[in-house]
């Protein structure tokens, strides 16, 4: 029997397309879109990461979240300065005369009437000596050693009030760390602290 099928021939000048080439342009376009999107996402993440990372405390900051200080060698009338969270903290073992001087000061004479003590539940507690000193251990005073004016470090047991004197702009604090004169607006801050035992103080 004769073959009655007719071969399909291309029109003159037509380009022959192999089967594996069909859809090649579409596939390449999809790949380019996906690749571009992936690179963009990586670029955004790489750009954002430094900003995200800087908000996380570094290892040094975490290590200093709280510190323990041996106070066994601090005699009455002596002070110790330690670093905590990158700032100095004054630890003062006050004399009985210093305590009495702070107690006798009328609250009306204070520039800042607030205790500024992070250990008190009442943030507006008055700045009495009792509210500034260590609870149950009144001779002990623990304060952030940074002037509340512009951040200088005051000098201890100097000035007209026997407490701390800031050499930068003349702010003066009394024996309870309360601002008495000069441009500083607030008393020296009292950080969170507690006594682990009679010879060890934990700050933070």
C-alpha positions as CSV (number, residue, x, y, z in Angstrom):
1,X,0.0,0.0,0.0
2,X,1.3,3.4,-0.9
3,X,2.2,5.9,1.8
4,X,-0.5,8.6,1.7
5,X,0.9,10.8,4.5
6,X,2.4,14.2,3.5
7,X,5.5,15.6,5.2
8,X,5.1,19.0,6.8
9,X,7.5,21.4,5.3
10,X,8.4,24.8,6.6
11,X,7.7,27.9,4.6
12,X,10.7,29.3,2.7
13,X,12.9,31.4,5.0
14,X,11.3,30.3,8.2
15,X,13.5,29.6,11.2
16,X,13.6,26.1,12.5
17,X,12.9,25.8,16.2
18,X,14.2,22.8,18.1
19,X,12.0,21.4,20.8
20,X,14.4,22.2,23.7
21,X,14.4,25.8,22.7
22,X,10.7,26.3,23.1
23,X,10.0,28.6,26.1
24,X,13.7,29.5,26.5
25,X,13.1,33.3,26.7
26,X,10.3,32.9,29.3
27,X,12.5,30.6,31.5
28,X,15.4,33.1,31.3
29,X,13.1,36.0,32.3
30,X,11.7,34.1,35.3
31,X,15.2,33.3,36.5
32,X,16.4,36.9,36.2
33,X,13.3,38.1,38.2
34,X,13.9,35.5,41.0
35,X,17.6,36.2,41.1
36,X,17.1,39.9,41.2
37,X,14.6,39.6,44.1
38,X,17.0,37.3,46.0
39,X,19.9,39.7,45.7
40,X,17.7,42.6,46.8
41,X,16.5,40.7,49.9
42,X,20.1,39.9,50.8
43,X,21.1,43.5,50.3
44,X,18.3,44.8,52.5
45,X,19.2,42.3,55.2
46,X,22.8,43.2,55.1
47,X,22.0,46.8,55.3
48,X,19.6,46.4,58.2
49,X,21.6,44.0,60.3
50,X,24.1,46.6,61.7
51,X,21.2,48.7,63.0
52,X,19.5,45.7,64.5
53,X,22.7,44.4,66.0
54,X,23.6,47.7,67.7
55,X,20.4,47.6,69.7
56,X,21.6,44.4,71.4
57,X,23.8,44.7,74.4
58,X,27.3,43.4,73.8
59,X,29.0,40.9,76.0
60,X,30.8,43.5,78.1
61,X,27.5,45.3,78.9
62,X,25.8,42.0,79.9
63,X,28.8,41.1,82.1
64,X,28.4,44.4,83.9
65,X,24.7,44.3,84.4
66,X,25.4,43.6,88.0
67,X,28.7,43.6,90.0
68,X,29.7,42.6,93.4
69,X,32.1,44.7,95.4
70,X,34.1,43.8,98.4
71,X,33.6,46.6,101.0
72,X,35.4,45.0,103.9
73,X,38.3,47.3,103.7
74,X,36.3,50.6,103.5
75,X,36.6,52.1,106.9
76,X,34.3,54.9,108.2
77,X,35.2,58.1,106.4
78,X,36.5,56.3,103.4
79,X,35.2,56.0,99.8
80,X,35.6,53.6,96.9
81,X,34.8,54.3,93.2
82,X,33.9,51.3,91.0
83,X,32.8,51.1,87.4
84,X,29.4,49.8,86.6
85,X,27.8,49.8,83.2
86,X,30.4,52.2,82.0
87,X,29.9,54.9,84.7
88,X,31.6,55.5,88.0
89,X,29.7,54.6,91.2
90,X,30.6,56.2,94.5
91,X,30.5,54.0,97.6
92,X,30.9,56.1,100.7
93,X,31.1,54.8,104.3
94,X,30.0,58.0,106.0
95,X,31.0,59.3,109.4
96,X,28.4,59.9,112.1
97,X,29.0,63.7,111.6
98,X,28.2,63.4,107.9
99,X,25.0,61.5,108.6
100,X,23.9,64.0,111.2
101,X,24.6,66.9,108.9
102,X,22.5,65.4,106.2
103,X,19.6,64.6,108.6
104,X,19.6,68.1,110.0
105,X,19.2,69.8,106.5
106,X,15.6,71.0,106.1
107,X,14.0,69.7,102.9
108,X,13.0,73.2,102.1
109,X,16.7,74.0,101.6
110,X,17.1,71.4,98.8
111,X,17.1,72.3,95.1
112,X,15.8,68.8,94.3
113,X,13.3,67.5,96.8
114,X,13.1,64.0,95.2
115,X,15.2,61.1,96.6
116,X,16.2,59.8,93.1
117,X,16.7,56.3,94.7
118,X,16.0,53.3,92.3
119,X,15.5,51.1,95.4
120,X,12.4,52.9,96.5
121,X,9.0,51.9,95.3
122,X,7.8,55.5,95.4
123,X,9.6,57.4,92.7
124,X,8.6,60.7,94.2
125,X,9.8,59.9,97.7
126,X,11.3,62.9,99.5
127,X,15.1,63.4,99.6
128,X,15.5,62.7,103.3
129,X,18.8,61.2,104.3
130,X,17.0,57.9,105.1
131,X,15.6,57.7,101.6
132,X,19.1,58.4,100.1
133,X,21.1,56.0,102.2
134,X,21.2,52.2,102.3
135,X,18.2,50.8,104.1
136,X,19.1,49.6,107.5
137,X,22.8,50.6,107.0
138,X,22.5,54.4,107.0
139,X,26.2,55.2,107.1
140,X,26.5,53.6,103.6
141,X,25.8,55.8,100.6
142,X,25.9,54.4,97.0
143,X,25.5,56.8,94.1
144,X,26.2,57.1,90.4
145,X,29.2,59.4,90.3
146,X,28.0,61.6,87.4
147,X,27.1,65.2,87.8
148,X,23.5,65.7,86.8
149,X,24.4,68.9,85.0
150,X,26.6,67.9,82.1
151,X,28.0,64.5,83.1
152,X,31.3,65.4,84.8
153,X,32.6,63.3,87.7
154,X,32.4,65.2,91.0
155,X,35.3,65.2,93.5
156,X,34.5,63.7,96.8
157,X,34.6,65.4,100.2
158,X,35.0,68.8,98.8
159,X,32.9,72.0,98.5
160,X,30.9,74.0,101.0
161,X,28.7,71.1,102.1
162,X,31.3,68.4,102.8
163,X,30.0,66.2,100.1
164,X,30.9,66.3,96.4
165,X,32.0,69.2,94.2
166,X,31.9,69.2,90.4
167,X,34.9,71.1,89.0
168,X,33.3,71.6,85.6
169,X,30.7,74.2,86.5
170,X,30.7,74.4,90.3
171,X,27.8,72.2,91.3
172,X,27.9,71.2,95.0
173,X,26.4,68.2,96.7
174,X,26.0,67.5,100.4
175,X,26.9,64.4,102.4
176,X,23.8,62.7,101.2
177,X,24.6,63.4,97.5
178,X,21.9,66.0,97.2
179,X,22.4,69.0,95.0
180,X,22.7,72.2,97.1
181,X,24.2,74.8,94.7
182,X,25.3,75.3,91.2
183,X,23.6,74.5,87.9
184,X,23.0,70.7,88.4
185,X,19.2,70.2,88.5
186,X,19.0,66.9,90.3
187,X,20.5,64.9,93.2
188,X,23.1,62.2,92.3
189,X,21.2,59.1,91.3
190,X,21.1,56.1,93.6
191,X,21.3,52.9,91.6
192,X,19.7,49.5,92.5
193,X,21.9,47.8,95.0
194,X,21.8,45.4,97.9
195,X,24.0,43.9,100.5
196,X,24.9,40.2,99.8
197,X,26.4,40.1,103.3
198,X,28.2,42.5,105.7
199,X,31.2,42.7,103.4
200,X,29.8,42.4,99.9
201,X,27.7,44.9,98.0
202,X,25.9,44.0,94.8
203,X,25.2,46.9,92.4
204,X,22.5,46.3,89.7
